[in-house]
Amino acid sequence: MTRSRKTRAGLGMLSWAAVALLAAGCGTQRADDPAEAYRRTHPTPTGISTPSTAKDYRCPGESPRPTPPTAATTSGSTVPPTDHYAENHGFRDPLPLHGKSRCDGLAAVGRIKTALEPLRRRGDFAPDSVRDALTGLGYSADKVRAYQDGSAGVGFLIDIGASPWCVEGAMSRDSTKADAFGGYPDGTGCEPPSGGH
């Protein structure tokens, strides 16, 4: 009787040893495994590089930016809005320009404002006059759109097709405004998309 108990106990221990051996993964890697050979000759890098965001710097002719207020001086609630309007309409926010593209955009805006200022001073708010002034700067006529913006104003949009991608603005009795941007997140051109994420 003692012998059969020892045999059963020995078989039980042997079964557990086999399970432990299989769980440890022994025998799952072959010496001729090509993936393992590649890993041995091409070690995993310790640091993974990520693409950096273009750094904004002061462009020629640009005045220094005012220092933004600190969190201690800002007022308002820190509770996020519950309506998600901004989140749901983010596809309509133009992409900002950075680095050299930003400087190119500021230069284009300066040229456009200079070209439109004589029209503004004489009160010429005709879309055709604005379009002519912008094509006079070298922008392609089929890429310039000018439209009436109220009784004494005109809006415009230029699809440049290179950095900066787009310039949009408006001219009124009071001022000429323009902004260069890089298109839209869910769009393919300078027109705001009608739907997105």
Secondary structure, DSSP 8 states (H G I E B T S, - for coil): -HHHHHHHHHHHHHHHHHHHHHHTTTT---TT-HHHHHHHHS---SS------------TT---------TTT--S--S--SS-HHHHTGGGS-----HHHHHHHHHHHHHHHHHHHHHHHHT---HHHHHHHHHTTT--GGGEEEEE-STTEEEEEEE-SSSS-EEEEEEESS-EEEEEE---TT-SSSS--S---
